[in-house]
Structures are given as C-alpha cells and as structure tokens.
Amino acid sequence: MKIISPAYSYDKQKVKYTANRQTEPTIARLINNALGNAKTVLNVGAGTGSYEPTDRNVTAVEPSEVMRAQRPTENVPAIAAYADNLPFEDNSFDASMAILTIHHWPDIKKGLLELKRVTKNTVVIMTFDPETVGRFWLADYCPEMVKVDNARFPEIDLITNTLGGKSKVVPVPIPKDCIDGFNEAFYARPEAFLEESVRRSQSFWDFLPREAEDKAVSLLKADLDSGKWDKLYGSHRDQSEFHGALRIVVSQK
Ligand SMILES: C[S@@+](CC[C@H](N)C(=O)[O-])C[C@H]1O[C@@H](n2cnc3c(N)ncnc32)[C@H](O)[C@@H]1O
C-alpha cells in the first residue's frame, strides 16, 4: 500500500481539534502520577493543551499555528518550535512530557535526545505500541491502519533505549466513554467511525488513499446495519475499558 504523504500537517486541518479530542481524566491521572513531584514541566508537541498539568510551572512547545491558536486562555501560550531543536539549556526542566506526538516527528530519535537533554529527572511519553495496534477490531475493516501505524509509531524499545536511564512502560486502559477521540477510544462506539469529523481528528486516515478509507467505512456500515458487527465484536459495547496499544513510557535519568 502506498502511504500518501510522509507527514501530517495540523496546519492544514479544517476540523477543530478540540471538537473530538479532549483531556481524558483517567489518562490525565496516569500522566500526572508519572510526572512525580516535578515543579517545572516541559510539554512538547503540546497541541491544544490536553493533559497539561494545571498545578505546576508548565512550558509548552507546539509548531502548528492552528493548534497554538486553539489553546484555552488558562493554558500558557505555546512556544513555536520543533522537538528536534528545543530552544532551552540543558537540564532546564524537572520533567518533560510528549503526549501522542512523537509519531509526527521527522526524526524521533533526535527529538527524544533533545527531551533528555533539557530534562533533569523524568521524561514521560505517551504513544501507541506498534506491535499491538492490530489487536483493535478496526484493523479487520481497515488493515491499512496497521501498516500505517507500524510505519509511524516507533518500537517501545527504541524509546527506552534512546532515553536511557531507568524506564517503566505502563499500559493505559482506555475507558468506554473516553473523550480523547483517538481511534481505540471508540472501541465500544463503532458508529463514531461513520462520522467524517471523528475520522478527520485521527491522523492515520490521512495517510491512506481515500478509496481505502471509503471502503473501510462502507464495510463497517454494512456490518452495523446487518448486525454482523454486534455478533462479532458486540461484547466491546459492555466492556468498561479496553487494553489496546496505548502506553506511557516513563524514563528517570
Ligand atoms: C495528536 S496531537 C497531540 C497534541 C497534544 N499533545 C495532546 O495530547 O492533545 C500531535 C501534536 O504534535 C505536534 N507536532 C508535529 N510535529 C512535531 C514536531 N516535529 N515537534 C513537536 N511537535 C510536533 C502537532 O503539531 C500536534 O499538535
């Protein structure tokens, strides 16, 4: 399969990110715990400010103008910069965080080394484990999703080896009513994928040829209409949480 473009641009997105992507409180608690007792925190690829702690001194870095403009006024304004060239001195922050962003970085290793350089103690990364992305039922409708995500998400070992130090990998359970609309968030709400605005808030679709997306959506719609989806995967509707590919990697220097 041909992956359409090497990069995804949040500046070209017409859909308001926060319409479908908000801070999920259960995930925010895990991130907050991972940050430990850090007083100063750098958030790289900060987007619209989801998961940014409110009780610490935060510095945010976000290259997309469109994303920076959507940050609520209670969040600090984000600095326009890229992960692989952070405009800070060594050891400037107690902790740093990069949430659902590293797969967008053109040089992931360089970006991770930059995070390590500017951080005194703890680096927190939230990402998807490419080895398990295929567990989600959506892969049966859109096998291309697995190919795209395998190509984009780095292996967890690459992250821990690059950051070095003592690392911990925490699987993140996704609640049934998750309000951060990445793809696994809708494991119990398959009808959501029929909505264009939901898909446009999930970057992997934009790496597929439009025909592959249309095919996945019409197969899913047909199975929902006929009851086949519920026969095959309906138990997900009652599952209070989903253990998919979402991971938090915590590295202590
Ligand atoms: C899926 S959003 C996540 C935003 C936010 N961290 C969150 O959890 O809601 C990915 C973000 O990574 C940013 N990004 C893309 N390339 C980047 C780079 N090279 N360095 C830093 N951030 C980047 C995008 O602009 C976008 O805001």
The ligand as an SDF file (V2000), in Angstrom:
LIG
                    3D

 27 29  0  0  0  0  0  0  0  0999 V2000
   -2.1380   14.3070   18.1710 C   0  0  0  0  0  0  0  0  0  0  0  0
   -1.5360   15.9140   18.5170 S   0  0  0  0  0  0  0  0  0  0  0  0
   -1.3060   15.7610   20.2760 C   0  0  0  0  0  0  0  0  0  0  0  0
   -1.3390   17.0820   20.9710 C   0  0  0  0  0  0  0  0  0  0  0  0
   -1.2960   17.0180   22.4990 C   0  0  0  0  0  0  0  0  0  0  0  0
   -0.0090   16.5370   22.9770 N   0  0  0  0  0  0  0  0  0  0  0  0
   -2.4170   16.1700   23.0120 C   0  0  0  0  0  0  0  0  0  0  0  0
   -2.1580   15.1280   23.6380 O   0  0  0  0  0  0  0  0  0  0  0  0
   -3.5730   16.5400   22.7870 O   0  0  0  0  0  0  0  0  0  0  0  0
    0.1260   15.8800   17.8980 C   0  0  0  0  0  0  0  0  0  0  0  0
    0.8500   17.2050   18.0290 C   0  0  0  0  0  0  0  0  0  0  0  0
    2.2400   17.0440   17.6940 O   0  0  0  0  0  0  0  0  0  0  0  0
    2.6550   18.2350   17.0530 C   0  0  0  0  0  0  0  0  0  0  0  0
    3.8990   18.0210   16.2730 N   0  0  0  0  0  0  0  0  0  0  0  0
    4.0120   17.5860   14.9910 C   0  0  0  0  0  0  0  0  0  0  0  0
    5.2970   17.5560   14.6110 N   0  0  0  0  0  0  0  0  0  0  0  0
    6.0330   17.9850   15.6720 C   0  0  0  0  0  0  0  0  0  0  0  0
    7.4330   18.1990   15.9010 C   0  0  0  0  0  0  0  0  0  0  0  0
    8.3470   17.9310   14.9620 N   0  0  0  0  0  0  0  0  0  0  0  0
    7.8160   18.6610   17.1070 N   0  0  0  0  0  0  0  0  0  0  0  0
    6.9110   18.9310   18.0680 C   0  0  0  0  0  0  0  0  0  0  0  0
    5.5720   18.7300   17.9050 N   0  0  0  0  0  0  0  0  0  0  0  0
    5.1390   18.2850   16.7400 C   0  0  0  0  0  0  0  0  0  0  0  0
    1.4750   18.5790   16.1580 C   0  0  0  0  0  0  0  0  0  0  0  0
    1.5210   19.9010   15.6750 O   0  0  0  0  0  0  0  0  0  0  0  0
    0.3090   18.2700   17.1040 C   0  0  0  0  0  0  0  0  0  0  0  0
   -0.0650   19.4010   17.8490 O   0  0  0  0  0  0  0  0  0  0  0  0
  1  2  1  0
  2  3  1  0
  2 10  1  0
  3  4  1  0
  4  5  1  0
  5  6  1  0
  5  7  1  0
  7  8  2  0
  7  9  1  0
 10 11  1  0
 11 12  1  0
 11 26  1  0
 12 13  1  0
 13 14  1  0
 13 24  1  0
 14 15  1  0
 14 23  1  0
 15 16  2  0
 16 17  1  0
 17 18  1  0
 17 23  2  0
 18 19  1  0
 18 20  2  0
 20 21  1  0
 21 22  2  0
 22 23  1  0
 24 25  1  0
 24 26  1  0
 26 27  1  0
M  CHG  2   2   1   9  -1
M  END
$$$$
